[in-house]
Amino acid sequence: MRWLFFLIVVFAVLWYIRGIKEVEPPPIEESFIGEPVKALRKAEGYEETYLDAIEERKKKMEEQLEKGSGG
């Protein structure tokens, strides 16, 4: 009798678990840290443009050094 009761409880728990739907988490931008994440994503673009500008400036300086040294 105990085994029957145990099996009924186990099957009831499994049936309940099967019926629970997985809730997907909201996108990170819509969560409580959404604003800082948006700011970081925006800063990624600035970082790329800054690094590109530094690289361009470096090339120009090297060209000027070559012209100035007569190379």
PANUGU-598080 format. One record per atom (N, C-alpha, C): residue in three letters; x, y, z. Coordinates in steps of 0.05 Angstrom, whole numbers, plus 5000, padded with zeros to 4 digits. Example, Ala and Ser with C-alpha at 12.3 -4.5 7.8 and 13.67 -1.06 7.14 Angstrom:
2
ala526448865156;ala524649105156;ala526449345156;ser525749555142;ser527349795143;ser525850015157;
// end
This chain:
71
met501649765000;met500050005000;met501750255000;arg503950255015;arg505750485016;arg507050524988;trp507750314975;trp508950334948;trp507050464928;leu504550384930;leu502550504912;leu502250804917;phe502050874943;phe501851154950;phe504351314940;phe506751194944;phe509251314936;phe509251354905;leu508451154890;leu508351174861;leu506351384852;ile504151404865;ile502151614858;ile503351884863;val504651924885;val505952184891;val508052244871;val509752054864;val511952094845;val510752174817;phe508752024808;phe507552084782;phe506152354783;ala504952434805;ala503652694807;ala505752914805;val508052874818;val510153074817;val511253104789;leu511752874776;leu512752874749;leu510753004730;trp508152954734;trp506153074717;trp506053374721;tyr506353464746;tyr506453754752;tyr508853884739;ile511153754742;ile513653864730;ile513453884700;arg512253684688;arg511953684659;arg510153914649;gly508253984665;gly506354194658;gly507454474662;ile509654504676;ile510854764681;ile512154854655;lys511555084645;lys512755194621;lys515255344628;glu517255314612;glu519755464616;glu519255754608;val519855934626;val519556224620;val522356324613;glu522456434588;glu525056544580;glu525656804594;pro528056844601;pro528757094615;pro528557324595;pro527957564605;pro527757794586;pro530557864575;pro530557994552;pro533158084542;pro534558254562;ile537158254561;ile538758404581;ile538158704581;glu537458804557;glu536759094556;glu534259164571;glu532458964575;glu529959014589;glu530058944619;ser532358844628;ser532558764656;ser533359014673;phe533858964698;phe534559184716;phe537159314710;ile538959184696;ile541559304689;ile541559384660;gly539259424648;gly539059494620;gly540459754612;glu540159954628;glu541260214621;glu544360214620;pro545660094640;pro548660074638;pro549559914614;val548059704608;val548859534585;val548559694559;lys546459844557;lys546060014533;lys548360214531;ala549160324553;ala551360524552;ala553960384544;leu554460144553;leu556859994546;leu556859924516;arg554559844506;arg554359774477;arg554860024460;lys553860254470;lys554260504455;lys557260574456;ala558560524479;ala561360594482;ala563160414465;glu562260184457;glu563760004440;glu564360144413;gly562360284403;gly562760424378;gly564760654380;tyr564660794402;tyr566561014407;tyr569360904410;glu569660674423;glu572260554426;glu573460484399;glu571860374381;glu572860294355;glu573760544339;thr572060754339;thr572760994325;thr575261124337;tyr575561114363;tyr577861224376;tyr580461074368;leu580260804368;leu582560644360;leu583260694331;asp581260714314;asp581860774286;asp583161044282;ala582261244297;ala583461514296;ala586361504305;ile586861354326;ile589661334336;ile591461204315;glu590360994303;glu591960854282;glu592561034259;glu590561194250;glu590861384228;glu592961594235;arg592761694260;arg594661894269;arg597561784270;lys597761544278;lys600361414279;lys601561384251;lys599861314232;lys600861294204;lys601761564193;lys600161774199;lys600962034190;lys603562124202;met603962074228;met606462144241;met608861994229;glu608461744223;glu610661584210;glu611261694182;glu609261774167;glu609661894141;glu611262154143;gln610462324163;gln611862574166;gln614762534174;leu615262324191;leu617962264199;leu619662174175;glu618462014157;glu619861924133;glu620462164115;lys618562344112;lys618962574094;lys621062764107;gly620962794132;gly622862974146;gly625662864146;ser625962604148;ser628662484149;ser629862444121;gly628262504100;gly629262484073;gly629162194063;gly627462024074;gly627361744067;gly625561694046;
// end
